[in-house]
Amino acid sequence: MMRFFFYSVALVAAVYSHAAESPDRLAVYVGPSFVPDSGISNLFSNRLARVDFLFYRTGDAPVENLAKNVFTVDLPKECDLSVALMTGWKTSGGKFRNLPAEPVTRDGREFMRYTVPLPQHQPMMKAEAVEGGNFGGICYNIAKLFLRFQEGAPPSFTAYWKISGPTANLEGSFPVRLLDFPSAAIPQPRRIPVIDTFATFTPLYADTDQIRDIASQLRALGVTHVPILNRMALLKKGEPDLWSELGFQFLATEFEPMDFGLERNTLPTEEDYVVGLDGQRAKGSHPDKFHGRIYCPLSLSTPGRAGFEKIKERALEKFAAGADWVDFDLEPPIFNECFCGECLREFQSFSRLPADKLSRMKSLDIILTYPETWYRFRSTQTTRLYKNLREAIREKFPKARISANSLLVDLEKEFGEIGRGGCDFAEDPRMTDAEVALHTVDALTGSVHDAIIMDVMQEQTTKPLIGTAGSSYCVAYNHANIVGRRIQAEQRNRPLGYNRRGDFQRLGMVHSVASGARGVRVSILEEEETIDAEVALKTADGVSTLAKLEDVYLDGKRCDDEVEVIDLTPGKDPYAEDSSLIAGGVWKHFYDLYGPVQYRAHRLNRETVVSLFNWNPHQDKQWLVRFKKAPEGAIGVSDKLIGVQFSLGTKPWSQEELEKGILITVPSVGFTILSFGTPVEGNPVKLIAGNVREEYLSQAFGRSPANQNAWRTNEKVNFRKMALDKIQRGSQYLLPGTIPERFLVK
């Protein structure tokens, strides 16, 4: 018998169903329900909603044409369905309306059974696990169902689907919960951009009215910037410029080297191609070699040469279309390239090492003998690229801004004299800082690490930082990544751990800005993906929270060292038992590394604001917050977000009482924002009983405050080991014998 994946109401992950009639192996996933372990699709009851059906094969043999079969979807009668099909990755399969429908009874209710055209046969991708939690890229044959719910639609229900015919026979179901889109306007920050980098919704995926509806949702939820591709696609087809009409601004992300990989045989000169550690040029090489790159860094950074002119041309196109700024996500490898004669001569000049000595050394010997110098050298090449790009672009667009997408890793270590933390790519933000207008921080874990990196980078750079909140580890929540992880979780019999995605995104937004970010990237709409209504509402709440706090976070002076926090949470931490693939894996790893107690303190005028962040998905925290030396005079203490004032009764919050502290509850995957300042008349009051206060103060007696910087060490990074690790990662693409075997053993 053949086995098929399908989703069910009661199942944590995709499970197998037997269908003896089908000669092919077919996997079907339904989104957005494949993200949370609950399998629930959260949709808006009063706005356009989308459900996607993803079709994959599970065996090595091809799956015969799905279009030969009949595909039906059963939905409550209060649900109207129109459908757009995409038959392959970034290729349109046409749009279908007025679908055949007939009434049926399901779960004692009236449903409508829609017959939906199936995607025409494509070379269907195989559904398989994604090891390491990184990139999947398995994405083909997708049916996109656009839904509108009428008044009276049930707040929750189970939807059913079935495929039957000569090449496939299987069926499944998935639970749906309807949530209301906000009826009132959401407060939005004036100075903090909220960017959905992957929100691409163009005529390829929908009609104009559908694009307008989705775009208006994103704008109402607080998103300010989307990719310029949205505007360019509409203008190219002569459609209304609705993204601009809705008030969006635009950015463009340039993945330059990867996008130009098709030119492995077409560059003007041999010297434009990168040279690897094995002496081989990229010309004519396998697409996987050189991490998808083909250009020598000097070709990229030198005006007039092929690489520079191409990247400049693409950037100018985006600015001409109305991009607010262009972000360069280059990720150039450090230690695996480039070893052409020009680069080696430039390295000699940069390092001031004897030319005759370097000329006698192999490329491998150079980077293993001078790894830190090579690290610096490679980043200077990227820095020169940004300098020349900025100057060239501003000749035509004087106010144009460019940013570099980069990040630091190993934050606990000192990277020689460079600073704390190092970059995986040849774009160290401390070196590119002078030539960019801002940094987009490539912090994609979705964990506390993404806020910690803000702290570290804002200490060592001068340009504004755009943080990233709520990413899946690692990168996105679209089907290209999630399906592989869902399969991996099922194979390991472990939950995936994304059930609180919205809470993690909201927490990451606020914690990142409190830690120095001047804008934040979020994930509401992943490319043309579905919107999870719960995630959208939690993101909107994060936006409104930042609207209340932006003056404090942007204008206030950090004063963390004036505050102490003591953890008084009773009982065992249940997080220790979390076995989920992500929440209990990489997210817990960073939670343990950086510590459970996270806070930021800011002073603006006569107010001190203490922001408390709890990254634990299983437990509310009880933290005692106190001043080392409190302000003199009567001070009011309140919850800044809801305005409730904490009172000791007849006693004021004196300097002595503030130095004793106040016990505060910080919700799981949430935050509490305390304000210490002038008491506000008329706000509701929460009385702290004397016996309660005595109890928690006695518990705090003798306990040490949390050191939220305890993870910082004086350990120096081993540049030679770092170089070997990076070389080993790409060694499968090197000629045999390039790297001695002893270097490839960890």
Summary of the structure (lengths in Angstrom):
residues: 746
radius of gyration: 27.7
end to end distance: 44.0
largest distance: 86.1
contacts: 2568
relative contact order: 0.10
helix: 32%
strand: 27%
